Amino acid sequence: MIPLSILDLSPIAEGSDAGESLRNTLALAQHGERWGFNRYWLAEHHGMPGIASAATAVVIAHVAGGTKTIRVGAGGVMLPNHSPLVIAEQFGTLEALFPGRIDLGLGRAPGSDQTTARALRRNLGSDADEFPQDVLELQDYMSDSPRQRVLAVPGLGAKVPLWILGSSLFGAQLAAHLGLPYAFASHFAPQMMMQAVAFYRDNFKPSPQLAKPYVMLGYNVFAADTDEEAQFLATSMQQAFVNLRTGRPSKLPPPQADYRATLGPQENAMLDSVLSCTATGSRATVAAQLNAFIASTRPDELMVTSQIHDHQARLRSYEILGEILAAG
């Protein structure tokens, strides 16, 4: 079995709040460490009632401080929202506190709607098209001998692995050109997955950080003791996606029996598309679906997200994955 890692959006469930969500995030990370997961990533989203990880570097410190060995990082930081110097200082600080355990995944989307993106802007001229230059600037701040006069302290000489995140050919091109590992957001935008991964592998240029291509794919898992229970639990994320895509972002709703039957053809087709990289069921069902996905896509690592309303059921979903991982 290839390495499995955890992507946690710190979901805020209906009936809960951000404080409970962040305490659940730490509990999941501690369990994931014991169950053999490779890394634990938090994602930057803004203005989302159901996601508590907006201050991503702060949540990473919370998780890294409560764990011992698992790698902890950003999957990712949306770099157009920030000055590269600030991110170099933040992740240089994290690396100083938790040496050898911090990852920094970088994306160019705002992680929000356009109104929120404007409120987040670091200056009036911020432009996502400057993302490649921002990545280079950030790399330079964290190098041993930066070319810039301004020093990132902490950050100077920090050995924080950089990743490029993407859901299109743009990220694949940049990751290949810079010789960085590539994480594809197939857990919610799988349409260009195979094309982007093939381009990345075919055009990869070795770098001081990475000698050969390394691909991590996002994947949804809803695992439970029975297929029926897992299918029921999966309806929370289905509801959240429909709410988001119809302009009604919400907290993570409780599961709803026969939810898909209440939707029209357009909503069902959207869910079939965005959630096509998903395993749902008992341990045996999930293991079969997981192995089939790995065989068809050949990733070096999977980053698994399990957006389940009930915290104990979410823990059980990852525990089942840990059992599959241990069984090889």
Secondary structure, DSSP 8 states (H G I E B T S, - for coil): ---EEEEE--B-BTT--HHHHHHHHHHHHHHHHHTT-SEEEE----S-TTB--SSHHHHHHHHHHT-SSSEEEEEEEEGGGS-HHHHHHHHHHHHHHSTT-EEEEEE-S-SS-HHHHHHH-SSTT--GGGHHHHHHHHHHHTSSS-SSSS--TTTTT----EEEEESSHHHHHHHHHHT--EEE-TTT--TTHHHHHHHHHHH----SS-SS--EEEEEEEEE-SSHHHHHHHTHHHHHHHHHHHTT---SB----TTGGGGS-HHHHHHHHHHT-SEEEESHHHHHHHHHHHHHHH--SEEEEE---SSHHHHHHHHHHHHHHHHH-
